[in-house]
Amino acid sequence: MKNILLLLSLVFTTTLFAQTGTIRGFVYEKESGEPVMFCNVFLKGTTIGAPTDINGMYNIPKVKQGTYILVATYIGYDTTEVSISLNTGKILTQNLEIIESSIKLNEVKISAERAEMKTEVKAAAIKISKQDLKMIPTIGGEPDLAQYMQIIPGVVFTGDQGGQLYIRGGSPIQNKVLMDGMTIYSPFHSIGLFSVFDTDIIRNTDVYTGGFSAEYGGRVSSIMDIKTIDGNKKEIGGRLSGNTFGSKLFIEGPLSRSGNTSFIFSGKTSYLDKSSDLIYKYPTLYFDKKGLPYSYTDIYGKFSSKGNNGSKVSLFGFNFEDNVNYKGITDLNWDSKGIGSEFVLIPSGSPVLIEGNIAYSSYNTSLEEFNEENDSRIRISGINGFDMGFDFTYFQPKGKIKYGFDVHGFSTNYLTYNSVNQEVTDKQSTSEFSAYVNYQFRTTRWILEPGFRLQRYTLGLSPEPRLGIKYIASERMRFKLSAGLYSQNILSTTSDKDVVSLFTGIISSPEDIPDDKNGDPYKQKFQKARHLISGIEYDVSNAIDFQIEGYIKDFNQLTNINRNMTSNTDDQFIIESGIAKGVDLLLKYKKQKLYIWAVYSLGMITRTDGENTYHPHFDRRHNVNLVTSYKFGRNESWKADIRWNLGSGFPFTQTQGFYENLTFSDGISTDYTNINGELEIEYAELNKGRLPYYHRLDASISKRIKLRNKIEMEINTSITNTYNRENIFYFNRVKGERVNQLPIMPSIGASITF
């Protein structure tokens, strides 16, 4: 009897599904042809609908056959409606175009980010749009992703010169940066104010500060996933800008009359090394040079082609270069190059979305150092390899299943000198393979997202379960939780004990590592971590969002450079463990004219190397970021932006005293009564001291001037470190001289958009 009932149930379910169809398609901006993310698409007079994804695609499954009015709505755009007829068992593809509204709204009732909060778990995740990037002070007149990253909850920035981003306890090498599926090994320039990415090419950036789903892997701390635009498919446009920091050219446009192909090109360069010497006259005591010797050049190009059903393919390439030249002291150069392809396939008659990418990239860096006799030595590091991945998304009425695999292979080449001045070389080739599945199930109150990722390294296998949960308590309040296991196979040649290091090499995790504290070999040679994150999202009003998140990252196995080597027989690497934990609060207020972003972060990071427990140099207890953007004047053509950052002092190792070290270079014949020894420093316990608080105020103001139809000029001025706060950069213990971070730095610039 039970078997009969089961059979009848299956027959009934199959018959019910056969009586339905699927509606899918893409939503585009009519003026440019760019896809619209998180646009709301629904059937008029019903509650049936779906938001568009990062590609602008919507998918409404299990719809009964019939005639409907399909509606697309998005803030700032006119509503679009189209009549459709759906037949049983069919997949109807209906693309939509929306037009920017000429009516200004006084209040933003719904945002792409808030819409996504109700359909995705997104714990420890921040979504950054192109509009968001323009709401912070434009240092040098240009908005930049590097500047926005510094205000994200849980992110610590260690300095204006040579500074790095540390995300909830993870060092830079533990943070994976993707651009259209390609790994970018050096996303930020040495001066710390600018990234390699032109703001005009960015469509969307998702930053996962921890607890990310099974879709991502290969890093133990965080993910930054950047998607670039395809380019205007209707007409040529672009932007030309220049200021006292640098200049930029951006062009986009169609390649055919059909409107299905487009291109973008971006080139930007800095001449701060020249302009700072003329304008800012900033003396650096330790390096004994005026000016700021930083320069870079970034070039990016992309070609895109799409089919009538929304399938598309893109080809892109880039070349990023950076230079820091303190004459007679150090000369740092690095370059990053790559070429890749990304595609989206919409198979006819199938509810599956297929995405994929294949890319090749390289990153090479060198540092030439000079001594007092003007002799030099060069440290070098390089990594090059390929990425290939395929993702499949199957849409369901109450969720989706996403699965796929990735293949990654790379080679590293490394040359440096250890603490006993011996040459150290390392050349390796390795490969990684990973496969994952992520299932999302949604009800009225719950979003459940279990997942599993399998990482295969040359050093072993890493099974990594993941879990995300969101409970929608009410229309305004949501609770979220995420957890998972994570691993990675590369490490930085900069130790977590290093305070300032412009040179950062990359190598794969070594097989030759010391045993654990019990004398037993480690079962797995790669690095591992465990994340647990929980939080609350509360919509205070239509314009105010509040979030609070707590996190624990257990870095239970980290490979690090051994900075305590005293001879060539010592281990070159050590195995550490660590804990990062904290609480982040975020308050956002957003209306048409006024935008306020307030963040407070409380965190603590510890590392244990088997003998000592210490706080790494990026352990910052308190961090505050306040951002305000206000539009005013006729047609809101004026915009003022302010950002203030306050951070408690970083740990540092104090000096206990100095002593003379006799090296006995002539052996027993050394006349130790008459020769002078070398000055040595006796250090206190590692990182037991704390530097002074860091704080900096940046401000900018801009004015838009309409010259002709679709041609606009913007004049801007900005001040970095407005009240000239003397934040410490470096202290020469021997000379007793202090070198500060950036001084007050005003700039002025102009841009033309066409």
C-alpha positions, 0 to 999 in steps of 0.5 A: 500500500505504501509503495502504491501511495508513493507511486501516486505521489510521484505521478501527481508531482510529475504531472503538476510540474509538467503543467508549468513552465519557466520564464527567464531572461535579462534586464538591460539599461536601454541607454547603454545595454549594460545588465541591471543587477538586482532588478525586481521582475514579477508577474503583475497581480501575483506574488510570483517573481525573482530578482536579477543576479550579477549578470542581470539575469532573472529566472522564474520557475514553475509558473502555470501556463497562461498570459501574464504581464511581466513587470521590471522595477528598479529604483531610479528607473521607469517601470517596464511592462510587457505581455507574455504567453507561457505554454506548458513545459516550455522555457520562455526567454524574455529580455527587458530594457529599462530607462532611467527615470527623469523624476528624482526620488526624495527617498531610496525605498529599496536598494540592491543590497537590501533586496539581496539581504532578503534572498541570500545569507550573505553573512560577513559580506559587503556589496560595493557598487560604482555609486558606493565608490563615489561616496567617499572623499576622492583622494587626488580627485578620483574615487578608488576601491582601495579607499573604500576597502579601508572603511569596511567593517573588520578591515585594518589598514596599516599605513599610507606608505607601504600599507596593507589591508588586513581583513578580520585577522587575515594577512594580505596573502590570505585574502583572495582577489578575483577579477572576472574569475582571474586571480590578482596577486597584487591588487593595491599599489605601494602608496596604499591610496590606490588600487590597480582597478579603475573605478569606471570599469567596475560593475560590482564588488562583493567582499566576503570578510569571512564565512564565505560559501563553498563557491570560493576556496583557496584562501583562509581569510577572505574573498574579494570578487570584482566584476567588470562592466561589458561596455556601452553597446549603443554609443561611444563614451568615456572619461578623461581626467587629470589631477596633481596625483595622476591622470586617466583615460577611459573609453567604451563603446560598440563594435558593431551596429547590432548592439551585441558587441562592445569594448572598454579600455582604461589607462591610468598613471601616477606622477606623484613622484614628480608632483610631490617634489614640486608641490608637497616638499615632504622630507622623509628623515630616514630616507633623506629625500624630499617628495614621495617616490611612488609611481604606477601605470595601469592598463586594462582592456576588454571585448564582449559579445552577447547573443540574443538569448543573453549568452555572452563571452568576454576577452580581457587583458591587463598590465599593472606596474608599480615603482618605489625608488628611494635613491641610494636606499631601495628600488622596488618594482613590480608588474602584474600581467594577464589575459583571460576569457569569461563566458555565460551560456543559456542553453535553450530548453534547459533551466541551467545557467553555465558560467566559466572562465579561463585565464593566465596571469603573472606577478613579478617583483624585485627589490634592489637594496643599497648599503653604505658603500653603495653596493647592492643586492637584489631580491626577486619573486615571481608567480605565474599560472592559469585559472580555469573554472566552470559553474552550473546553476540550477534554479528551483522554485524555492532556491537553487543548486550551484556546483562546479570545479576549478583548476589552478596551476602555477610556478614560483621563483624566489630569491632572497637573503636570510637573517644570516645573509645567506642566499635563499632560492626556491623554485616550484611548480604546483597545481590545485583542483577543487570541486564544490556544490552549494544548495540554497533553500528558501522559505518565508522565514528561512534561508538555508545554504549548506555546501561542500568543497573539496580542495586537492593540493599536491600536498594533500586533500582538504574536505571543507564543509560550509554552512550558511543560515538566515532567519527572517524574523520580520520585515525589518529584522534578520539573523544570520550565521555562517561557518566553514573550514578553509585552506590554502597552498601559498604563503608570503615571504613577509612574516607576520612579525615584520612591521614595514616591508615593501617587498612581498614575495609569494611561494607555494607552501613547502613540504619541508616543515618542522614537526608539531610540538609533540614531535609528530609530523603534520598530517597535512602540509598546507594552511588551514582555518575555521570560521564562525560568524553570526550577526543581526541585520535591522532596517531601522527605516527605509533610509537607515540600516544597522548591522552587528556581527561577531566573528571568530577565525581559528587559524589552526595551522599557518606556515610562516617565515622563520625570523629567528634563524641564527644559522643555516641549520635552522628551519627556514619555516615555522608552523604557527596558529592563531585566533582572530575575534571581534565585533563589528557595528555598521550604521548606514543612512542613505537618502537622495542627497545625504549618505552617512556610513559609520563603523566601529570595530573591536578586534583582537588577534594573537599568534603562537609559534610554539614557543611564544604567543604574540600580537602581530603588527596589524592587531588593532583593538579599536577602529572607527570610520565615519563617512558623509557624502552630501549633494547640494546646489542647483540640480545637485551639481555640488557634492561634498565628502568627508571621511574620518578614521580613528585607530588604536595603536599597533603593537611594536617591539620596544628597545631595552638598550644597546650594546657593542658586539665584537665579531672577532673577525680575525679570530684569536688574533683580534685586538679586542682592546682597540677595535670598535665593535658593531652596534647591536640592539637588545629588544624587549618582548615581541610586540609588547608595546603600542604605538600612538593612536592613528587618525586622519581626516580626508575631505573633497568637494566637486562641481559638475558642469554640463557643457553639451548634451551628454558632455559633462565637466567635473572640477574637484579638489581634495585634502588628504590628512586635512589637519596634518596629523603626524601619524608614525610610519617608521622609527630609526632606533639607532638615529632616534629619528621618526618618519611620519605617514603622509602630511597634509596633501591638497590636490585639484583636478578636473574630468570630462565625461562624454 
